[in-house]
Amino acid sequence: MAGARFDVLLPLLFYFVAVYILGFYSMKYVSQASRREGKGFLTEYLVGDRKMGGFVLAMTLVATYLSAGSFIGGPGTAYSMGLSWVFLAMAQMPTGYFTLAVLGKKFAIVARKINAVTVSDFLKERYENKTLVLLVSVSVVFFFIAAMTAQFVGAARLLQGAVNVPYQVALTMFALTVIIYTIVGGFRAVVLTDTLQGVVMSISTLVLIIAAIAAGGGVKNIVDSLSALDPGLISPYGPDPTFTSMAWVTSFWILVGFAVVGLPQVATRAMGYKDCRSLNRAIIYGTAVSNFLLLAMHLLGAFGRVLVADISTGDLVVPAVVTKLFPNWLAGVVLAGPLAAVMSTVDSQLLVAVGAIINDIYAILFDLSGKKTARITFISSVAIGVITFAAAFNPPELMVWLNLYANAGLISTFLWPVILGLYWKRANTAGAFASIITGIGSYIFFNTYLPRPLGMHTIVVPLLISLAAFAIVAYLTPKPPARVIKKFWGI
Amino acid sequence: MKEKTTAEDVDFVEDPRYRQCNKEALMGLGLGLLNLLWWFAWGYGAGSQSVQNYSYILGFPLWFFMSCIVGAVLFTVLAAVMVKKYFQDMPLGPLDEKKQEGGR
């Protein structure tokens, strides 16, 4: 700890304190709700009593979706791939409006009809199959623990590098903060801190990109220098046209643009907003903020090539640019951005995992009608928090492997059962099973043997296969029972 | 909705709000596809020539400026227009028996 840079650390500590305050403020609502029985408590803890306003909805959606990837990994790759990688990242342009418009009001209406507080809840009522819900929920818990571990590792490394404290200290400081405010405050704490984090990310990104362009002597200068280094850096095909090929780059629209609808931490947000006004405003703000953040952060990575010449790995480009351009105390303020991105992703994942354990796994295997709900929720939240925290100290092989499959696995699991369940009356249980099994199965197959089928990202063909499997199997098996249709489509 | 109804669900009345919901979902999908088209056409349309022949706007290569920067601004504006002009307010909670307040 002797060499710790307290001038960088201090603004970060202020930030952590603010996050704790929001957590404990939300605890008030949670402890009031803890007197409710069963689902009543979970409606507060998992969807904040469906009271989210437009600005909060926009910020939590953006902050949940933009993770360490958009603030560390993405700019890092843009450092070596130039504008081609910024171009690829902009495949996420629809993120702000697509999910909210497609799941839209229908998902919110249905969630209220069936009193759903998790996406698995929706699947449980729609497909009426315990095995399906258990399968889905267990995979949520495993994938999320792995994904959270990876995010913790990323954040701890960033903190370690910037503040110069040992990895274990950085990890403890960071992980405990996230775990504590999420557990005590539930969904309300998560979306409030997400809002704060969204604002911090936006300000820090704005400051960074302006400073970077100024330091590089203007856009024209930077682009000229990039072009002189390697003309590929300013072409959509990148320095290595076989890697960033047209088909592959374009197929990211499927993975990060459209199929995001299938991520449960994103879909949950479409259950928790208050009214149509919130939704409308969230679409506008969310699109504006996410487009700005994506563009600016990835441009920063690409421009970083000119600003900081010799860094060992691209992942360090953001901290390197920050320490080069800013005095230490301001560096702390700016670094809060990427840390906020990680926090706001992990807190939502933690909550979805807790929801899966309590609302979906526990409630199916045991009974959840009593007043114990609050206590059981608390205990299992702590358990998941501790497991994730412990795993981040020394990530086991399994975690690394699971994280590799996390997003694709979740998308293959949820996308079609949610979308078709919502919009297609003929969608039935057998079809949902078929789509999940063929989706994940074919993803693992292609990933192992043919990572770029038809030149596209691995996810595309498995998604088409699982859609076909869903439709074919659904038509070959009986229609869903009339009571389900009535419950979902009736008045 | 004027869908074909079979004998077993004659007594089934579909939630009147869904008609508008479906429309809005299709609009979101349409905007997404248009966005992809814009990004692709400018990106690969203007970016595929050799780098020496690029033209520039505000220092950025034309393909990048149009597909990513103008695209981001344009589709934020279009999303706002979609929401303001075509999305309709409706109650999200369960509908009461009095249907006059319903879907609109």
HADDOCK unambig.tbl for C-alpha pairs under 7 A between the chains (distance, minus, plus):
assign (segid A and resid 87 and name CA) (segid B and resid 68 and name CA) 6.47 0.50 0.50
assign (segid A and resid 90 and name CA) (segid B and resid 68 and name CA) 6.44 0.50 0.50
assign (segid A and resid 93 and name CA) (segid B and resid 72 and name CA) 6.61 0.50 0.50
assign (segid A and resid 94 and name CA) (segid B and resid 32 and name CA) 5.88 0.50 0.50
assign (segid A and resid 97 and name CA) (segid B and resid 79 and name CA) 6.71 0.50 0.50
assign (segid A and resid 98 and name CA) (segid B and resid 28 and name CA) 5.62 0.50 0.50
assign (segid A and resid 98 and name CA) (segid B and resid 29 and name CA) 6.82 0.50 0.50
assign (segid A and resid 98 and name CA) (segid B and resid 32 and name CA) 6.60 0.50 0.50
assign (segid A and resid 101 and name CA) (segid B and resid 24 and name CA) 6.36 0.50 0.50
assign (segid A and resid 101 and name CA) (segid B and resid 25 and name CA) 5.26 0.50 0.50
assign (segid A and resid 101 and name CA) (segid B and resid 28 and name CA) 5.07 0.50 0.50
assign (segid A and resid 102 and name CA) (segid B and resid 25 and name CA) 4.20 0.50 0.50
assign (segid A and resid 102 and name CA) (segid B and resid 28 and name CA) 5.87 0.50 0.50
assign (segid A and resid 102 and name CA) (segid B and resid 29 and name CA) 6.77 0.50 0.50
assign (segid A and resid 103 and name CA) (segid B and resid 25 and name CA) 6.95 0.50 0.50
assign (segid A and resid 104 and name CA) (segid B and resid 25 and name CA) 6.61 0.50 0.50
assign (segid A and resid 105 and name CA) (segid B and resid 21 and name CA) 6.08 0.50 0.50
assign (segid A and resid 106 and name CA) (segid B and resid 18 and name CA) 6.66 0.50 0.50
assign (segid A and resid 106 and name CA) (segid B and resid 21 and name CA) 5.74 0.50 0.50
assign (segid A and resid 108 and name CA) (segid B and resid 92 and name CA) 6.63 0.50 0.50
assign (segid A and resid 109 and name CA) (segid B and resid 92 and name CA) 5.00 0.50 0.50
assign (segid A and resid 109 and name CA) (segid B and resid 93 and name CA) 6.21 0.50 0.50
assign (segid A and resid 112 and name CA) (segid B and resid 93 and name CA) 5.98 0.50 0.50
assign (segid A and resid 112 and name CA) (segid B and resid 94 and name CA) 6.90 0.50 0.50
assign (segid A and resid 113 and name CA) (segid B and resid 94 and name CA) 5.95 0.50 0.50
assign (segid A and resid 219 and name CA) (segid B and resid 59 and name CA) 5.16 0.50 0.50
assign (segid A and resid 219 and name CA) (segid B and resid 60 and name CA) 6.84 0.50 0.50
assign (segid A and resid 220 and name CA) (segid B and resid 59 and name CA) 3.90 0.50 0.50
assign (segid A and resid 220 and name CA) (segid B and resid 60 and name CA) 6.76 0.50 0.50
assign (segid A and resid 223 and name CA) (segid B and resid 59 and name CA) 6.84 0.50 0.50
assign (segid A and resid 223 and name CA) (segid B and resid 60 and name CA) 6.84 0.50 0.50
assign (segid A and resid 231 and name CA) (segid B and resid 51 and name CA) 6.31 0.50 0.50
assign (segid A and resid 235 and name CA) (segid B and resid 47 and name CA) 6.22 0.50 0.50
assign (segid A and resid 235 and name CA) (segid B and resid 51 and name CA) 6.79 0.50 0.50
assign (segid A and resid 236 and name CA) (segid B and resid 43 and name CA) 6.68 0.50 0.50
assign (segid A and resid 236 and name CA) (segid B and resid 47 and name CA) 6.07 0.50 0.50
assign (segid A and resid 275 and name CA) (segid B and resid 92 and name CA) 6.62 0.50 0.50
assign (segid A and resid 276 and name CA) (segid B and resid 89 and name CA) 5.52 0.50 0.50
assign (segid A and resid 276 and name CA) (segid B and resid 90 and name CA) 6.64 0.50 0.50
assign (segid A and resid 280 and name CA) (segid B and resid 83 and name CA) 5.79 0.50 0.50
assign (segid A and resid 284 and name CA) (segid B and resid 76 and name CA) 6.74 0.50 0.50
assign (segid A and resid 284 and name CA) (segid B and resid 79 and name CA) 6.40 0.50 0.50
assign (segid A and resid 284 and name CA) (segid B and resid 80 and name CA) 5.28 0.50 0.50
assign (segid A and resid 287 and name CA) (segid B and resid 76 and name CA) 5.66 0.50 0.50
assign (segid A and resid 288 and name CA) (segid B and resid 76 and name CA) 5.65 0.50 0.50
assign (segid A and resid 291 and name CA) (segid B and resid 72 and name CA) 5.85 0.50 0.50
assign (segid A and resid 486 and name CA) (segid B and resid 12 and name CA) 6.97 0.50 0.50
assign (segid A and resid 489 and name CA) (segid B and resid 14 and name CA) 5.46 0.50 0.50
assign (segid A and resid 489 and name CA) (segid B and resid 15 and name CA) 5.84 0.50 0.50
assign (segid A and resid 490 and name CA) (segid B and resid 12 and name CA) 6.62 0.50 0.50
assign (segid A and resid 490 and name CA) (segid B and resid 13 and name CA) 5.75 0.50 0.50
assign (segid A and resid 490 and name CA) (segid B and resid 14 and name CA) 4.72 0.50 0.50
assign (segid A and resid 490 and name CA) (segid B and resid 15 and name CA) 5.16 0.50 0.50
assign (segid A and resid 491 and name CA) (segid B and resid 13 and name CA) 6.85 0.50 0.50
assign (segid A and resid 491 and name CA) (segid B and resid 14 and name CA) 6.26 0.50 0.50
assign (segid A and resid 491 and name CA) (segid B and resid 15 and name CA) 4.63 0.50 0.50
assign (segid A and resid 491 and name CA) (segid B and resid 95 and name CA) 6.39 0.50 0.50
